[in-house]
């Protein structure tokens, strides 16, 4: 269940009327076996954070919070969900 914004620097309470949802498939387990194909992880960015950030899944690293303006001003992404 989603309780708050996925941005670790923001603790806005979940509000289904605003923001953006993200859904990613769970990565393979530590034993290398694939996760259940129906297993997904859900994340939500509040309206304020959704304007500035996006979430991206990198299989080797996990779920990353990236700046939407990273093409112009590169910034190190924040890891929010381990692989």
C-alpha positions as CSV (number, residue, x, y, z in Angstrom):
1,X,0.0,0.0,0.0
2,X,1.3,3.4,-0.9
3,X,1.4,5.8,2.1
4,X,3.5,8.7,0.9
5,X,5.6,10.2,-1.9
6,X,8.4,8.0,-3.2
7,X,10.8,10.9,-3.0
8,X,12.8,10.3,0.2
9,X,13.2,14.0,0.8
10,X,9.4,14.5,0.6
11,X,6.9,13.0,3.0
12,X,3.7,14.1,1.4
13,X,0.8,11.8,2.3
14,X,-0.7,9.8,-0.5
15,X,-3.5,11.6,-2.3
16,X,-5.0,9.7,-5.3
17,X,-6.3,13.0,-6.7
18,X,-2.8,14.3,-7.6
19,X,0.6,13.2,-8.6
20,X,1.8,10.3,-10.8
21,X,1.8,6.5,-10.3
22,X,4.6,4.3,-11.4
23,X,4.5,0.5,-11.8
24,X,7.6,-1.6,-12.2
25,X,8.1,-5.4,-12.5
26,X,10.0,-6.9,-9.6
27,X,13.6,-7.9,-10.4
28,X,14.8,-11.5,-10.3
29,X,15.5,-12.9,-6.8
30,X,19.0,-13.2,-5.4
31,X,19.2,-16.8,-6.6
32,X,18.7,-15.5,-10.2
33,X,15.2,-17.0,-10.6
34,X,12.8,-14.6,-12.2
35,X,10.2,-13.0,-10.1
36,X,6.5,-14.0,-10.6
37,X,5.5,-12.3,-13.9
38,X,2.6,-10.8,-12.1
39,X,4.7,-9.3,-9.3
40,X,5.0,-5.5,-9.5
41,X,6.1,-2.7,-7.3
42,X,4.0,0.5,-7.1
43,X,5.4,4.0,-6.4
44,X,3.7,7.4,-6.3
45,X,5.2,10.9,-6.7
46,X,3.1,13.7,-5.2
47,X,2.1,16.5,-7.6
48,X,4.9,18.8,-6.6
49,X,7.6,16.1,-7.0
50,X,6.1,14.7,-10.2
51,X,6.7,18.0,-11.9
52,X,10.4,17.9,-11.0
53,X,11.2,14.2,-10.9
54,X,10.6,10.9,-12.6
55,X,11.2,7.3,-11.5
56,X,13.3,4.9,-13.6
57,X,14.0,1.2,-13.2
58,X,17.6,0.1,-13.7
59,X,17.8,-3.7,-13.3
60,X,21.3,-3.6,-11.8
61,X,20.6,-0.8,-9.4
62,X,16.9,-0.7,-8.7
63,X,14.3,2.1,-8.8
64,X,15.9,5.6,-9.2
65,X,14.5,9.0,-8.6
66,X,15.8,11.2,-11.4
67,X,15.5,14.9,-12.2
68,X,13.3,15.7,-15.2
69,X,15.9,18.3,-16.2
70,X,18.8,15.9,-16.0
71,X,19.5,16.3,-19.7
72,X,20.3,19.9,-19.1
73,X,21.7,19.7,-15.6
74,X,23.0,16.2,-14.9
75,X,22.5,15.1,-11.3
76,X,23.2,11.9,-9.5
77,X,20.0,9.9,-9.2
78,X,18.6,8.8,-5.8
79,X,18.1,5.1,-5.2
80,X,14.7,4.5,-3.7
81,X,14.2,0.7,-4.2
82,X,17.1,-1.7,-4.3
83,X,17.4,-4.3,-7.1
